[in-house]
Amino acid sequence: MQSMRRLIRNSKFTRLDALSPQTVIEANGQRFSIEMIADGHSETLSEVQKLFEDIFGAEEIDPEEILRAAVDGKTPWGTNDATKYRVHVVKDQESRVISIVTGGRLDLRNSDRSPSGKQVYMIGYAVTAKNARQCGIAREAYISAIMQVATESEQEGKELLLAGGEATYTSEEFWNSVGWKRVYAERDDAPRLYEEIRYVQPALDYDLATGDVAEGANSKPEHLMLDIFEAPAPDRECLLATVRAFYDWCNCWPREAFETETAYEKHAAHVHYIWNAFKSEVLGTNTLAVLDKKMRAEMQAEGIVIIGHDAADQRCFP
Ligand SMILES: CC(C)(COP(=O)(O)OP(=O)(O)OC[C@H]1O[C@@H](n2cnc3c(N)ncnc32)[C@H](O)[C@@H]1OP(=O)(O)O)[C@@H](O)C(=O)NCCC(=O)NCCS
């Protein structure tokens, strides 16, 4: 995987076991360990929860029992989730968790919904404790996460095609540094103009009795960022399959979550509405491009017009 080789080559750390995602990393006499938490009962998950709450605020984060269930591949309603939540942590020499990268490995489906054999790793969160930032720690956790899930994909006879997620504008430079870029459409009728695809995250919480979006849980514009490992940009089918996989995993709840069929149908209609808008936008484009911050600045300096998805520039985390 080209981008992974580049990341490892440019790393500030030596990985003591270069082939294992779970390893000790070392730089300037300092050592850290990278672990994957695969057991929902692990004590480390309480530390993970605490760091999430410290950085994002408790109101933004699901309760600890939901995190634990997700690691075990269970939804909050006790049903099985085909995707286990992967939690990679970096611990310092005192065994304190100082950085976390989480996500899930999702199947990409063809337009008839059959599995394509390709997969995407959707990142949930990346976070580093404030006093450990800008030392390359989150990047090491990310490298381990991708190594891990690429191996799992291969073991299942599948191919991990890309990684991506919804990214705040404040973290764009970090994501650029691991290879992620925002997605733009090049306009045929205006060749020197690129417009960012207007990605919207559907609601993450619903009223279980009615299926309405829960108060304060409205859909949100976000920046979609992707690293397609072996191709310069996604084609439309790949982009649609990726976003559909994101929505299916994060925003569509099982029937068991709702009190009535009507409530279930209502929440599904909400996701479907946002999905249809995204699909129409993507199908209306011809050429897609992925651009990071530096590339955009260089293009703008040459007179190319770049229109951003400014509605997504609302949220930031300290
Ligand atoms: C984003 C975050 C996880 C980065 O963690 P980190 O451990 O500081 O990141 P790293 O040190 O591994 O950074 C890797 C590269 O990105 C760069 N980078 C990281 N954060 C940056 C920032 N805010 N601005 C500019 N560059 C940044 C680093 O300088 C480094 O660059 P290099 O390739 O030249 O060495 C951390 O800042 C954080 O927890 N932010 C708050 C939570 C958040 O917004 N998470 C993302 C959305 S879920």
The ligand as an ORCA input file, in Angstrom:
! r2SCAN-3c Opt
* xyz 0 1
  C      -5.952     16.164     15.309
  C      -5.101     15.536     16.421
  C      -5.642     14.142     16.692
  C      -3.660     15.421     15.913
  O      -2.905     14.718     16.903
  P      -1.307     14.835     16.997
  O      -0.832     13.689     17.805
  O      -0.929     16.194     17.404
  O      -0.914     14.639     15.454
  P       0.548     14.251     14.909
  O       1.580     14.873     15.771
  O       0.624     12.790     14.661
  O       0.497     15.007     13.523
  C       0.945     14.498     12.285
  C       1.254     15.684     11.384
  O       0.113     16.549     11.314
  C       0.486     17.850     11.737
  N      -0.572     18.423     12.540
  C      -1.256     17.850     13.534
  N      -2.144     18.726     14.053
  C      -1.975     19.875     13.359
  C      -2.590     21.151     13.424
  N      -3.560     21.412     14.315
  N      -2.211     22.102     12.556
  C      -1.222     21.860     11.656
  N      -0.591     20.658     11.539
  C      -0.983     19.706     12.383
  C       1.691     17.638     12.610
  O       2.481     18.805     12.714
  C       2.416     16.528     11.890
  O       3.067     17.123     10.762
  P       4.392     16.554     10.084
  O       3.879     15.528      9.122
  O       5.000     17.695      9.390
  O       5.233     15.957     11.156
  C      -5.091     16.411     17.707
  O      -4.732     17.728     17.383
  C      -6.419     16.434     18.448
  O      -6.669     15.595     19.300
  N      -7.295     17.434     18.120
  C      -8.582     17.551     18.766
  C      -9.539     16.460     18.328
  C      -9.837     16.516     16.840
  O     -10.154     17.558     16.275
  N      -9.738     15.330     16.192
  C      -9.984     15.194     14.782
  C     -11.435     15.011     14.476
  S     -12.099     13.503     15.162
*
